[in-house]
Each structure stands twice: as C-alpha cells, then as structure tokens.
Amino acid sequence: MTILGDVSPHAKTELFPAGGRTALSSALMSNYEAVAFGQISTSEAADRLISQVEQTVQD
C-alpha cells in the first residue's frame, strides 16, 4: 500500500466483500478456460469478467 500511495497519492483502496477473492479467482479461471477452448472471444471474456466482479462487489 505504501508503493501505491507513492505512485498515486489520490488512489482509493477498494475492499472486496467476504468471499470476493475466491469469486474473482473462479471468474478468472472460468473465463480463461472459455477462451482457451474457443467458446468465447477475449473481448467477451473481459466483459464477462468485469460483469461478474461488479456483481460480487455489489452483493
């Protein structure tokens, strides 16, 4: 956090809700696998990941 403060003194720390890290890891893995197996494009995976993370943060 010290480095972040040095680089960007106006940066704000965001806290994930309980289980947020697990949800993020699961979302990353499922989207990675979907791209790897040709099920979705990288753009679709990025949009899906953002959507999933936003939902996790809002819950």
N, C-alpha and C positions, 0 to 999 in steps of 0.2 A: 504494500500500500504506500510505502514511502516513495518508491520509484514512481508510481502513478501520480502522486501528489507533486513530485518534482517535474514530471513531464507535462502534466496538465493540472494546474492548480485549481481549475474550475470543474474538474471531473467529479461526478457524484457516484458513490458506491451504491450498487443495486443489490439487494438481498433477495435470494430465491426463497420461496416458501419451503416448508419441510417437504422432503422428497424431490425437490427441484433438481438436484444434481443427478439423481437416478433417472428422472424423467428426461433430462437433457441427454444423458448418455444413451438411453433407449431410443430417443428420437434420432440422434446422430447415427446410431447403428442401423436402424431400420431404413433410414433414407439412404445411407451409404450402400446397403445391400440392394435396395431397389434400383439404384443407379448401376451398380456393378452387374446386376443380372438383366439390365436393359429394360426394366419395367417402366422407368420414368427418366426424364432428362435431368441434367444437373440443375437447370433453372427450376423445374418443377420440384425437385428435392429441396432446393433452397427455400422456395416459397412455402413448402410443406413444413420444413423445419422451423421457420420463423413463426408460422401459424401455431404449431404445437408448443413452442416455447412461450409464446404470448398467452396461450390458453393456460399453461402451467402457472405462469406468473399471476394471472388474474384469479385463479382458483383459490 
